[in-house]
Amino acid sequence: MTTVKGLFAGKIQTFEPGGERTGIYKSLVEQAEISPLGLSGDAHADKRYHGGVDKAVHQFSARAYEVINLNFPALNQQTLPGSFGENLFTESMSDLDVFIGDVYRINDVVLQVSEPRRPCWKINSRFNQHGLSQFVEQQCVTGWYY
């Protein structure tokens, strides 16, 4: 049994100075409805790569944050639950023990793991850290979609 430690949603914002749209900035919410297209109050900026029925909800793990913080210690104050754009955060689940097809229940909601996240340049921009998205992918700490 695992407990959701954080539920996060966010609106579309822009990276400056280029003005690229992003939904990576999330805030902690007390509750949200989960539909086949995601959490209520959560927006996806680029629906080619985020959102839809196969990428409706993103989860990130405590282990991922540990690996990132160990290798990028200057980011420790910035890399907090929700900061990688995830919707769900738990302490006990990780990329090592969650697999495509796994099914989980959160209260009345049933979620099925559809695929790992494919990190993009927006992670680098979010943290102003060149190579962070590549590191996340190489270390297999991407999180996963439901």
N, C-alpha and C positions, 0 to 999 in steps of 0.2 A: 504494500500500500504506500503510495506516495502522496505528498501534500503539495498543492500549488502554493508556492511562496510569493509569487507575484503575477499579476495580470496587468498587461500593458496595452495601451492603444494610443494612437496619435493621428494628427492631421497632416496634410501635405505642407511641407515647408520648402525653402529653397536654400541651396548652398550659395554663398557669395564668394567671389564676385561674379561667377558665371551664371548664376540664376537657375541651375539645374534643380529640378523638382525631386523631392525625396520624401519617403514616409518612414525613414529610419529613426526619427526622433519620437520616442514613446514616453508616455507618463503612466505612472501607477494609477490604476482605477480600482475601485472597490468591487465593482461587479460589471458585467457586460453580458449581453446575450450573444450566443455563438450560433451562427447560421451556416449553411453550406458555403457561404462566401466570406466568412470570417467573423471577427468581433464587431459588435455594434460600436460606432464611434472610432473605428480604426480605418485609415485610408491607405491605399496602395498607389504610389505615384506612377510606376511603370508596370502596367498590367501584362506586359509581355513576359516579365520575369517574376512578378509577385502577384499574389491573389488568385482568384478563381477557385474552382472546387478542389484542385489538387494542391494548392498552396494557400489555403484559406487562413491557416494559423501556423505561426512559427514558434518553435520552442528552442531554448538555449539552456545549457547546463552550467552548474556550479563548477564542474571539472573544466569546462571550456574556459571560464574566467580564470581559474587557477593556472592553466597552461599559458594563457595570454599574459597574465600578470607576472608570472615567473620570467618570461622572456622579454617583456616590455615593461620593466618596473616603473618607468617614468609615467606610464598610463594608469597606475594603480588607483588614483583618485577619480579617474574618469570612467573606468571600466566597471560599472555597477550593473546589477540586474536591470534589464530594459534597454541598456545603452547600445546593444547590437541590433536593435530593432525587433526583438522578439516580443511575442504576445504572452507567452507562458514561461515561467521560470520555476524550476524545482531543484532541490538539492540532491536528490537521490538518483535521478535518471541521467544518463550520459550517452554520448555518441558510441560508447563501447558496448552498451547493452540495449539499445533501441534499434529495431530493424524495420525495413519496409514491410508493410502489411500488419505490423503490431496494432492491436486495438486497445484503447484505454477509455475508461469512463470517468468523467468528472461530473459529479452529481447526476443530472439527467442527460448530459451530453456524451455521446459516443464519438470518439475521434480515432481515425485510422492513419497511421504513418504512411505518407505517400512517397517521399523522397528526401534526400539530404538537401540542405540549403547550398546554393552555389554562391559563394561570397563574391561581391563585385567591388568596384572602385569606390563605392559610396562609404564602405567601412574605412578605407584610407582617408577619405575626406572628412568623415565624421570625427576621427581622432587625430587628423593632421599627421598621419604616420604612414609614410611610404612603405609598401610591402606588407602591411598588416593583413590585408585580405588574402594574399598569397600564403602567408604563414598559417592563417586559420585553415585554409584548404589543405595545405601540406600536412598539418598536424591532425587533420580529421576531427576538428572541433567546430564544425559548421552549424550544428544544430540540425533540426529536421522540420519538415512541413507535415501538417495533417490536412 
